[in-house]
């Protein structure tokens, strides 16, 4: 190869690297703007210290041009971040509770989420609302359409009803080959048995990894972004003893506030490219 060819190849690589770096900086700047936005309540912003949205989304590789599915978004804590972040160049599917459910908790949660979307159409008008009601209703997004599927503190709900693998299969179907599954979940001590974690809200990493692998995912990386070593995981009302729930009310309130939110695993899986 000639010297000119070597130079041309090096310059092309440098330009591409610089372009990628600029894109990453721009994405970070966009996310910083969203996180500081007035649409987020003071209470929600305060939880950034425990939920680390910027670091978590960076670990999952989320960028503004992606198609992302959020499974069971609850009342929209992460939707408040993802929807405006993806609005201009990407797409967000919010796979919420089934509209026909007779479960009161599901009805109230879905109604609150719809109210959130309707209140600020300039931010949320492009969110595509779908349903996740395993084992039957699992079409969370068109097959092979998503770059990433994310779930935050939901796995314990699905394993409790024997639907954890079903949900992982739904995520697998929605993803493009090579797509990412990002999981954040309350973390039980390693080696804890199903009986020990039952109704506690905590799961072992092994349980989550087993469910994802059963659906065809490959574990790519773990992060301690959302770890909390102060959490002893042995509370009277399980994870809900801790903030933000504080299920014991004023009983030992300062103690649990000092602990903070739960210790959480943060796992990144990949759908094989072929």
C-alpha positions as CSV (number, residue, x, y, z in Angstrom):
1,X,0.0,0.0,0.0
2,X,1.3,3.4,-0.9
3,X,2.1,6.2,1.6
4,X,-0.8,8.2,0.2
5,X,-3.2,5.2,0.6
6,X,-2.0,4.8,4.2
7,X,-2.6,8.5,4.9
8,X,-6.0,8.3,3.2
9,X,-7.1,5.3,5.3
10,X,-5.8,7.0,8.5
11,X,-7.6,10.2,7.8
12,X,-10.9,8.5,7.0
13,X,-10.7,6.5,10.2
14,X,-9.9,9.7,12.1
15,X,-12.8,11.6,10.6
16,X,-15.2,8.7,11.4
17,X,-13.9,8.5,15.0
18,X,-14.3,12.3,15.4
19,X,-17.8,12.1,13.9
20,X,-18.7,9.3,16.4
21,X,-17.3,11.3,19.2
22,X,-19.2,14.4,18.2
23,X,-22.4,12.3,18.0
24,X,-21.8,10.9,21.5
25,X,-21.2,14.4,22.9
26,X,-24.3,15.7,21.3
27,X,-26.4,12.8,22.6
28,X,-25.0,13.5,26.1
29,X,-25.9,17.1,25.8
30,X,-29.4,16.3,24.7
31,X,-29.9,13.9,27.6
32,X,-28.5,16.5,30.1
33,X,-31.1,19.0,28.8
34,X,-33.9,16.5,29.2
35,X,-32.8,15.6,32.7
36,X,-32.8,19.2,33.7
37,X,-36.2,19.9,32.0
38,X,-39.0,21.6,33.9
39,X,-41.4,18.8,32.9
40,X,-39.7,16.7,35.6
41,X,-40.9,17.2,39.1
42,X,-38.5,18.0,41.9
43,X,-39.3,14.6,43.5
44,X,-38.4,12.8,40.2
45,X,-35.2,14.7,39.8
46,X,-34.2,13.8,43.4
47,X,-34.4,10.2,42.5
48,X,-31.6,10.6,39.9
49,X,-29.2,10.1,42.7
50,X,-30.4,6.5,43.1
51,X,-31.6,5.7,39.5
52,X,-28.6,7.2,37.7
53,X,-30.5,7.7,34.4
54,X,-27.6,9.3,32.4
55,X,-25.1,6.6,33.4
56,X,-27.7,3.8,33.0
57,X,-28.8,4.8,29.5
58,X,-25.2,5.2,28.4
59,X,-24.4,1.7,29.7
60,X,-27.3,0.4,27.6
61,X,-26.0,2.3,24.6
62,X,-29.1,4.4,24.1
63,X,-28.8,7.2,21.6
64,X,-31.4,9.7,20.2
65,X,-31.9,7.9,16.9
66,X,-32.9,4.5,18.3
67,X,-36.2,2.7,18.4
68,X,-36.7,1.7,22.1
69,X,-39.3,-0.3,23.9
70,X,-39.9,0.4,27.6
71,X,-41.6,-2.6,29.3
72,X,-44.2,-1.7,32.0
73,X,-43.3,2.0,32.4
74,X,-45.5,2.4,35.5
75,X,-46.4,6.0,36.0
76,X,-43.6,7.2,33.6
77,X,-40.5,8.0,35.6
78,X,-38.2,6.8,32.8
79,X,-40.7,7.8,30.1
80,X,-40.2,11.4,31.1
81,X,-36.6,10.9,30.1
82,X,-36.9,8.6,27.1
83,X,-39.8,10.2,25.3
84,X,-38.3,13.7,24.8
85,X,-34.8,12.2,24.3
86,X,-36.0,10.0,21.4
87,X,-38.8,12.3,20.1
88,X,-37.1,14.0,17.2
89,X,-34.9,11.2,15.7
90,X,-36.0,8.0,17.3
91,X,-39.2,6.2,18.6
92,X,-40.4,5.0,21.9
93,X,-42.9,2.2,22.4
94,X,-44.4,2.1,25.9
95,X,-45.6,-1.5,26.6
96,X,-48.0,-0.9,29.5
97,X,-50.7,-2.9,31.3
98,X,-53.5,-4.3,29.1
99,X,-56.5,-1.9,28.8
100,X,-59.0,-4.8,29.4
101,X,-57.4,-5.9,32.7
102,X,-59.7,-6.1,35.6
103,X,-56.8,-5.7,38.1
104,X,-57.4,-2.3,39.9
105,X,-53.7,-1.6,40.2
106,X,-53.2,-2.1,36.5
107,X,-56.2,0.1,35.7
108,X,-55.0,3.0,37.9
109,X,-51.4,2.7,36.7
110,X,-52.5,2.8,33.0
111,X,-54.8,5.7,33.6
112,X,-52.1,7.7,35.3
113,X,-49.7,7.0,32.5
114,X,-52.2,8.1,29.9
115,X,-52.8,11.3,31.8
116,X,-49.1,11.9,31.8
117,X,-48.9,11.6,28.1
118,X,-52.0,13.7,27.5
119,X,-50.8,16.5,29.7
120,X,-47.7,17.4,27.6
121,X,-48.3,16.5,24.0
122,X,-45.3,18.5,22.9
123,X,-43.1,15.9,24.7
124,X,-45.2,12.7,24.6
125,X,-47.3,12.9,21.5
126,X,-45.1,10.5,19.6
127,X,-45.0,7.8,22.3
128,X,-46.6,4.6,20.9
129,X,-48.6,2.9,23.6
130,X,-48.7,-0.9,23.3
131,X,-49.6,-3.7,25.8
132,X,-47.8,-6.3,27.8
133,X,-50.0,-8.7,29.6
134,X,-48.2,-12.0,29.8
135,X,-48.6,-14.8,29.1
136,X,-51.1,-13.9,26.3
137,X,-50.6,-10.3,25.3
138,X,-46.9,-9.9,24.5
139,X,-46.7,-8.0,21.2
140,X,-44.8,-5.1,22.7
141,X,-43.6,-3.7,19.3
142,X,-43.5,-4.9,15.7
143,X,-41.3,-7.9,15.3
144,X,-37.6,-7.1,14.6
145,X,-38.2,-3.3,14.9
146,X,-36.4,-2.2,18.1
147,X,-32.8,-1.3,18.7
148,X,-33.3,-1.8,22.5
149,X,-35.8,-3.1,25.0
150,X,-35.5,-1.7,28.5
151,X,-37.1,-2.8,31.8
152,X,-36.7,-1.1,35.2
153,X,-37.5,-2.9,38.4
154,X,-40.1,-5.2,36.9
155,X,-38.6,-8.7,36.7
156,X,-39.8,-9.7,40.2
157,X,-43.4,-9.1,39.0
158,X,-43.0,-11.5,36.1
159,X,-41.2,-14.2,37.8
160,X,-43.7,-14.1,40.6
161,X,-46.4,-15.2,38.1
162,X,-44.2,-17.5,36.1
163,X,-44.0,-15.1,33.2
164,X,-40.4,-14.1,33.3
165,X,-39.3,-16.1,30.3
166,X,-42.4,-15.2,28.3
167,X,-41.6,-11.5,28.7
168,X,-38.0,-12.1,27.7
169,X,-39.2,-13.9,24.6
170,X,-41.4,-10.9,23.8
171,X,-38.4,-8.6,24.1
172,X,-36.4,-11.0,21.9
173,X,-39.1,-11.0,19.2
174,X,-39.3,-7.1,19.2
175,X,-35.6,-6.6,18.8
176,X,-33.6,-6.4,15.6
177,X,-30.7,-8.9,15.4
178,X,-27.9,-7.5,17.5
179,X,-30.3,-5.4,19.6
180,X,-29.9,-4.7,23.3
181,X,-32.0,-5.8,26.3
182,X,-31.3,-3.6,29.3
183,X,-32.5,-4.8,32.8
184,X,-32.4,-3.0,36.1
185,X,-33.7,-5.0,39.0
186,X,-33.7,-5.1,42.8
187,X,-30.8,-7.5,43.7
188,X,-31.1,-10.3,46.2
189,X,-28.0,-11.8,47.8
190,X,-26.2,-14.3,45.6
191,X,-27.4,-17.8,46.3
192,X,-30.8,-16.7,47.7
193,X,-33.5,-19.3,47.0
194,X,-36.8,-18.6,45.2
195,X,-38.5,-19.1,48.6
196,X,-36.3,-16.5,50.2
197,X,-36.9,-13.9,47.6
198,X,-40.6,-14.6,47.2
199,X,-42.7,-11.5,47.8
200,X,-39.6,-9.5,48.7
201,X,-39.2,-7.6,45.4
202,X,-35.6,-8.8,45.1
203,X,-34.2,-11.3,42.7
204,X,-30.7,-12.9,42.3
205,X,-28.7,-12.0,39.2
206,X,-28.7,-15.7,38.4
207,X,-32.5,-15.8,38.2
208,X,-32.6,-12.8,35.8
209,X,-29.8,-14.1,33.6
210,X,-31.4,-17.6,33.4
211,X,-34.7,-16.1,32.2
212,X,-33.0,-14.0,29.5
213,X,-30.8,-16.8,28.3
214,X,-33.8,-19.1,28.1
215,X,-35.2,-16.6,25.6
216,X,-32.0,-16.6,23.5
217,X,-30.2,-13.6,24.9
218,X,-26.4,-13.5,25.5
219,X,-25.2,-11.7,28.7
220,X,-22.9,-9.0,27.5
221,X,-22.0,-6.9,30.5
222,X,-22.8,-6.0,34.1
223,X,-22.6,-2.7,35.9
224,X,-22.6,-1.5,39.5
225,X,-24.1,1.9,38.5
226,X,-27.2,1.3,40.6
227,X,-25.6,-0.6,43.4
228,X,-26.3,0.4,47.0
229,X,-24.1,-1.5,49.6
230,X,-26.2,0.0,52.4
231,X,-29.2,-2.1,51.5
232,X,-29.2,-5.3,53.6
233,X,-32.2,-6.7,51.6
234,X,-33.8,-8.1,54.8
235,X,-36.5,-5.5,55.5
236,X,-40.0,-6.3,57.0
237,X,-41.9,-5.2,53.9
238,X,-39.3,-6.3,51.4
239,X,-38.0,-3.7,49.0
240,X,-41.1,-1.5,49.6
241,X,-39.8,-0.8,53.1
242,X,-37.2,1.5,51.5
243,X,-37.9,4.8,49.7
244,X,-39.7,5.8,47.7
245,X,-42.5,3.5,49.0
246,X,-41.6,3.6,52.7
247,X,-44.2,0.9,53.4
248,X,-43.8,1.1,57.2
249,X,-44.8,4.8,57.2
250,X,-43.2,6.6,60.1
251,X,-41.8,3.5,61.7
252,X,-38.0,3.7,61.4
253,X,-38.5,6.2,58.7
254,X,-35.1,7.9,59.2
255,X,-33.3,4.6,59.2
256,X,-34.7,3.6,55.8
257,X,-34.2,7.1,54.3
258,X,-30.6,6.8,55.4
259,X,-30.3,3.5,53.5
260,X,-31.8,5.0,50.4
261,X,-33.3,3.1,47.5
262,X,-32.6,-0.6,46.9
263,X,-29.4,-2.3,45.7
264,X,-29.9,-3.0,42.0
265,X,-28.3,-5.0,39.4
266,X,-27.8,-3.5,35.9
267,X,-27.4,-6.0,33.1
268,X,-27.0,-5.7,29.4
269,X,-27.9,-8.5,27.1
270,X,-27.6,-8.9,23.4
271,X,-29.8,-10.6,20.8
272,X,-27.4,-12.5,18.6
273,X,-26.8,-10.9,15.2
274,X,-27.5,-14.2,13.4
